[in-house]
Amino acid sequence: MRRRNFLALTGLFAGLALTGCGGADGNTGTLGFRNALRIPPLLDPAAGADGVRRFDLRLRQGRSEFLPGKSTPTWGVNGDYLGPTLRARRGDRVAMAVTNEVGEPTTLHWHGMRLPARMDGGPHQTIQPGGTWSPEWTVDQPAATTWYHPHPHGTTSQHVYRGLAGLFLLDDDHEVALPKTYGTDDIPLVIQDKKFTEDGRLDEDFGGTYGLLGDQLLVNGTYDPHFQVTTTRVRFRVLNGSNAHVYHLGFADNRVFHVVASDAGLLARPAPVDRLRISPGERFEIVVGFAPGEQVLLKGFSGDEEIDRGDYDILRLVAAAQLAPSAELPQVLTPLAPPAVGATVRRFRLGGTNINGREMDMARIDEVIPAGAHEVWEVDNITFAHNFHIHDAVFRVLDVDGEEPPEHLRGPKDTVFSPGKTLTRLAVEFGNHVDPAMPYMYHCHILRHEDRGMMGQFVIVEPGTENSTPRELHSAGHH
């Protein structure tokens, strides 16, 4: 029987993803919240004389002390672990210089960015050790919280786990009365689970159905974190940067908070929730209200599956005795048209680590899509939990097993959780960057599944040329 998992989808029951491979029960009651939450530095360069904003990113090896008095090798971008928060506006011309100093071939993918396939940073844009990759594009999409991470075929899980990731914030001219002072009332929360060896090093045992499921948490690379609240409302940009864990977020006092944006931009209106499920690669922006002098825990509440079991304390929020007033939360955020449902329907059957019975082949084009197309993609999960991400596309969730999604899942997205034995229908909008010889990816964003072949490739072509487009890439061997 196909499972009707609508209540789970809304997040109205508990569940967070943080069990170790042995089924740990979480970290509740074990933290002292001793460390101030690290806020990643903002990289927001001015445009040069040529009108181009240039970002210099160095992927490098380093060392980090997560657990007190214990050090571990890590990777980072312009630092020892994680990377800076990048920022740009719609209409900006941006140029990246991405230098690989980690000693292994890797890539850097702009997750959620609408851009030409050759600039996407997927497995075809490999950066060799010592090499520099220099993609350049014009930002052309609504304001959103996107992110960047490696995407080398077969080793993405290790490279992300070691620390190569960061947020990429996009702004536009649509003014909304939301908190927006970065580091004060507009706060990134990159949530990741880790396993540590007894001497405090990162454990890279990626075995098991889902790969690595850690029993400790980092937020922005901070272990045991607290954050000092200074305003009556705070906007948190939450990224699940974990390899596999699915988090059901909420507060210890069960307060209601509001989802204002999902992966690809603003919702039509704030959506009140008291639990929020977020799977790897997904982003949600939430606004939380605070009273002077209060303290509250951001938590994860245990689900009943391996991928979301265990109760976790994530972040202590400590409000100052006096708080600066924030603007009232607007009742309307942005005009959001109903999903555009195209005539073309494609079905993707998610197996254990395959899609439609086939594992990833770097030389095979699986789908050919006309530029600007609107299609319906049916994601039919016939096994255990997965999720589904489409590069250079934005979609709206039409239904899950025939049930309308909750309000906070009706906004623009690029990644969606797919519970076991469910059928999720997506209304997908594709871009106009035509390139019949360079593909984009679609894949499960549980990184062990992706690395083992749960990924396919599509190209965007001029309408009318779909049938004449080659289905093989003769230059794919360079990866």
C-alpha positions, 0 to 999 in steps of 0.5 A, spaced: 500 500 500 502 506 498 503 510 504 499 516 506 504 520 509 500 527 509 501 529 516 508 527 516 509 532 510 506 537 514 511 536 520 505 536 525 508 531 528 515 530 531 522 528 528 529 530 527 534 526 523 540 525 528 541 518 529 548 515 528 549 509 524 547 505 531 541 508 532 543 514 537 538 517 541 540 524 540 544 529 544 538 532 549 541 535 555 548 534 554 550 541 551 552 547 555 551 552 549 558 555 551 560 557 544 557 563 541 554 561 534 559 563 528 556 567 523 560 566 516 563 572 513 560 576 508 563 576 501 559 582 497 564 585 493 563 591 489 563 591 481 569 593 478 570 598 472 567 593 467 561 592 471 563 585 474 563 583 481 569 578 482 569 573 487 575 569 489 574 562 492 580 558 495 578 550 496 583 549 502 585 544 507 585 546 514 584 544 521 578 545 526 577 544 533 570 542 534 570 538 540 574 542 546 581 541 546 581 536 540 583 537 533 581 534 526 583 535 519 577 539 515 576 543 508 574 550 507 573 555 502 577 561 504 578 558 511 579 552 515 571 549 515 565 552 511 566 558 506 563 565 506 556 567 505 556 570 498 551 576 496 549 578 489 543 582 486 538 580 480 542 583 474 549 583 477 554 580 473 558 575 477 565 572 476 568 566 480 575 564 481 575 557 484 582 555 486 582 547 488 588 547 493 585 540 497 589 535 493 583 531 490 579 533 483 573 536 485 568 541 483 563 547 486 556 547 484 551 553 485 545 549 488 539 553 486 542 558 481 539 559 474 545 559 470 548 556 463 550 548 464 557 550 463 557 554 469 553 550 473 559 546 477 556 539 476 561 533 475 563 535 468 566 542 471 572 538 474 577 542 477 584 539 478 588 540 484 592 546 483 587 548 478 582 554 477 575 554 474 572 561 472 565 561 471 561 567 469 554 569 469 548 574 470 544 573 476 537 573 473 532 570 478 528 572 484 531 573 491 533 567 494 537 563 499 541 558 495 548 555 496 554 552 494 558 545 495 562 540 491 559 535 486 564 531 483 561 524 481 562 519 486 566 523 492 561 528 493 559 526 500 566 526 503 567 533 500 561 536 503 562 532 509 569 535 510 567 542 510 566 545 503 559 549 503 557 556 504 550 560 503 549 564 496 544 570 498 540 573 492 537 580 493 532 583 488 528 590 487 522 587 491 522 590 497 519 586 503 518 588 510 523 582 513 529 582 518 535 584 513 541 586 517 546 580 516 549 577 522 544 581 527 537 579 525 538 576 518 542 569 521 544 563 517 543 557 520 547 551 516 545 545 520 550 539 519 551 532 523 557 529 524 560 523 527 567 524 531 572 518 533 575 518 540 580 523 539 576 528 536 577 527 528 571 527 523 569 519 522 568 518 515 564 511 515 559 512 510 556 505 510 549 504 511 543 505 507 543 512 508 551 513 508 553 517 514 548 519 520 552 523 525 550 523 533 553 530 534 551 537 531 554 543 528 551 550 526 555 554 522 561 550 524 559 551 531 559 545 536 555 547 542 552 554 540 548 559 543 546 566 539 544 573 542 537 575 540 537 583 540 531 584 536 523 582 537 524 578 530 529 574 527 529 571 520 533 565 520 536 562 513 536 555 515 540 550 510 540 542 511 547 541 509 548 534 512 549 528 508 543 524 509 539 527 516 532 529 515 530 534 521 524 536 524 525 543 527 521 546 532 522 550 539 522 547 546 516 551 548 512 549 541 512 556 539 509 558 532 514 561 527 513 563 520 516 560 514 517 566 509 521 563 503 523 556 501 529 554 496 527 558 490 524 564 493 518 567 497 512 564 499 505 568 497 504 569 505 507 567 511 506 560 513 505 559 521 508 552 523 510 549 529 514 543 526 518 544 519 521 538 516 527 539 512 531 534 508 539 535 505 540 541 500 533 544 502 533 551 505 527 555 508 527 562 511 523 562 518 521 568 522 521 567 529 518 572 535 522 573 541 520 577 548 525 580 552 530 576 557 527 569 554 531 563 553 529 558 548 532 552 545 531 550 537 530 543 537 529 537 533 524 532 535 525 524 533 521 521 528 520 514 527 525 512 521 533 511 521 533 517 517 530 522 522 530 518 529 533 522 535 531 528 540 536 533 539 538 540 542 541 545 536 541 552 538 540 556 545 537 563 543 538 568 549 534 574 548 537 581 551 533 584 556 531 590 551 530 588 544 530 593 538 523 593 535 522 589 529 517 591 523 510 587 523 510 581 519 507 582 512 501 579 511 503 578 503 510 577 501 510 576 494 505 575 488 505 568 487 502 565 480 499 558 481 503 553 478 504 552 471 502 545 469 505 543 462 502 538 458 509 533 458 509 528 464 515 525 465 516 519 471 522 518 475 522 512 479 526 512 485 529 505 487 535 504 492 540 508 488 538 508 481 532 512 477 528 509 473 532 502 474 539 506 471 545 508 475 548 515 473 552 514 466 556 521 465 556 519 457 548 518 457 543 524 456 537 521 460 532 527 458 532 532 452 528 538 454 526 544 450 528 551 453 523 555 457 518 548 458 513 547 463 512 540 465 510 535 470 515 531 473 512 525 477 517 522 482 515 515 484 519 513 490 518 505 491 523 504 496 526 508 503 526 515 504 530 519 498 529 526 496 530 530 489 533 536 486 533 539 479 539 543 477 537 550 474 530 549 475 524 551 479 518 547 481 512 547 485 509 541 489 503 539 486 501 534 491 504 528 495 500 521 494 494 526 491 494 530 497 495 538 497 502 540 500 501 544 506 502 551 505 509 552 507 511 547 501 507 551 496 512 556 494 518 555 489 523 550 490 528 546 487 529 540 492 524 536 495 523 530 500 520 524 498 518 519 503 518 512 502 513 509 498 510 516 496 508 519 489 510 526 489 508 531 483 512 537 481 510 542 476 517 544 473 519 550 470 526 550 466 530 555 464 533 558 457 540 557 457 540 552 451 546 547 450 545 540 447 552 538 449 552 540 456 547 537 461 544 539 468 543 534 473 537 531 477 538 526 483 537 524 490 541 529 495 542 524 500 549 524 498 551 517 499 545 515 494 548 520 489 555 518 489 552 511 488 549 513 482 542 515 483 543 521 478 541 523 471 542 528 466 538 533 462 540 538 456 536 544 454 535 545 447 532 549 442 524 547 442 523 543 436 530 540 436 529 535 441 528 529 437 535 530 433 539 532 439 544 526 441 543 522 447 551 521 448 556 526 450 562 524 446 567 528 451 564 526 457 571 522 459 574 528 461 571 527 468 
